[in-house]
């Protein structure tokens, strides 16, 4: 443990590495993506994660299949979907259904889902 | 382009999830008719349809009929096929008709763009309100109940104060 000149313990700022890759995939016709991106950035800020977000617009059914894109928005952190259950849905150019803890449907993941994927 | 306010309701003949065919004339006894562009798989529809059920329940005895219409291309979006409509309506215990518009004739006549998107017609079947059910997909954060306010005004024979609002939701999935 580092010591101060007075002999006490020093505070050491340790850089915690963020995820290697954060992907944000969206379909422009689905209106949820600006709010979802704002939510993602807010969570990253709160957790002092400085990783870049790779933002990709999905524009065709073929691209959706290639990317295994289950709907907009899709957020992957180091390849892990923030909603693993929904990740298996059929690739589609459509809005994605997320489930809130109380069972209601939402076009956005929850803050908690994103946070959980970060850990 | 969406149907302009004041326009006459378009004629239609569509199959419903209850097995019956429905036309505009099927609802001639209704004081008000709300055609709601809808579907099975859109999260915005799923978020709002509980409120649609509640509205139908609240206004049924005053002659208001809500009718949901699914026009999405099921070849690209199999979740929106007719059999899934039947299942979805049963699972959600719809208290309103749910009609299939596979040729998208009604959607085109209405000029629908989103799901959900409301077209409220008065007793003379003139369009008096077009847009969203209310102002927030999160039912705990709703401030303005646009459709309910429009229904109240129309039932009272008064002008609808807010007659057009942006419909927020998924796009209608048009046939290629």
Contacts between the chains, C-beta under 8 A, distances in Angstrom:
chain1	res1	chain2	res2	distance
A	29	B	170	7.7
A	29	B	171	4.5
A	30	B	170	6.3
A	30	B	171	7.6
A	31	B	168	5.9
A	31	B	169	7.4
A	32	B	43	7.7
A	61	B	76	6.9
A	90	B	78	7.6
A	92	B	76	8.0
A	92	B	77	6.7
A	94	B	41	6.7
A	94	B	42	7.3
A	94	B	77	6.5
A	94	B	170	6.3
A	94	B	173	7.5
A	95	B	42	5.7
A	95	B	43	5.3
A	95	B	44	6.7
A	95	B	169	7.9
A	95	B	170	4.7
A	96	B	43	6.8
A	97	B	41	7.0
A	97	B	43	4.4
A	97	B	46	6.5
A	98	B	43	6.9
A	104	B	47	6.7
A	104	B	139	7.9
A	105	B	43	4.9
A	105	B	46	3.5
A	105	B	47	5.3
A	106	B	43	6.1
A	106	B	47	6.4
A	106	B	137	7.6
A	106	B	138	7.9
A	107	B	43	4.1
A	107	B	44	6.0
A	107	B	47	7.3
A	107	B	137	7.1
